[in-house]
Amino acid sequence: MDVAIVTGSAGLVGSAAVRLCSANGLSVVGIDNDMRAVLFGAEASTAWKRQELESTIPGYTHHDVDIRDADALARIFSTYGKQIKCVIHTAAQPSHDWAAREPQTDFDINARATLLLLEQTRKHCPEACFVFTSTNKVYGDTPNRLPLVEQETRWEVEAGHPFFEHGIDETMSVDQCKHSLFGASKLAADVAVQEYGRYFGMNTVCFRAGCITGPAHAGTPLHGFLSYLVKCALTGFEYTVIGYKGKQVRDNIHADDLVNMFLHYMRKPRPGEVYNAGGARQIHCSVLEAIALAERVTGRTMKTRHIQENRIGDHIWYVSDTRKFQAHYPDWSYGYDLERIMLEICDGLRSRLSC
């Protein structure tokens, strides 16, 4: 039977990929050691999602393996060999702040482990699609050099600028900028994935995502923008707005919309490709606007505080231009808007937190 290997399979994007691959006739092998609980504490554990996948996905096989363990990866890949039709790599250390605390661990997880997975794919299943969940942080703080205009609830790029109508495209430079250490480790992985496509002719692709979200997200203060925001609204926890007056703009993409991008690519792969993958002009908001929407959706007034100093390398305004992907795969489209995303997150958290 055709096999899909999914790393980070109990996480937000990984679990969505597991479900989609299974629904499309693939036998799914998940690799996830609940590193999120190690990185961010027990509240971020994905053990509940693993249990859900094992009980609801027919034939799902889970390996409690660290993606930095070369020998364990070799055993998994050699078991399935050319049956492997796709490797969907979603496992990562995803936090700016955490990366600065332990740069070596961050690089080991994000960059070296990606290379290990690429090599296993090249050795055992070179025809398989290798899908990498990259990040818009590979562009560093270059977006902050755009001509920005302060508005009442947000920053906005100046009207008339090439990025105003559709957002930032893949031509933006990744050089001569401050990435954050997280951005640097992900960029190293991103370039390696591209190179395996271009040098070895493998079907590799990088999806440079904005804020990925959805009800399966275990949001924490260090990672999970909308999920953690809604959690604070529901529980009464204080939400900290960091820098830029809360007017920084993020685009948001539901994990299901993102993995649908993966599926379209896997059906018609293009070696070494790169795509910006976010909510674009359809699904974006500032932090202040997200707080207002969370209050409306939950029916509760949030407790917030503001820290004036921004995170190093943080974007003031980022909206993804997804037209390149849509030109290559015109049958793909968004299934979610921002309010539907927020409602789903709210319902999911209420059921898990009993609030």
Summary of the structure (lengths in Angstrom):
residues: 355
radius of gyration: 19.2
end to end distance: 42.7
largest distance: 57.0
contacts: 1269
relative contact order: 0.14
helix: 46%
strand: 20%
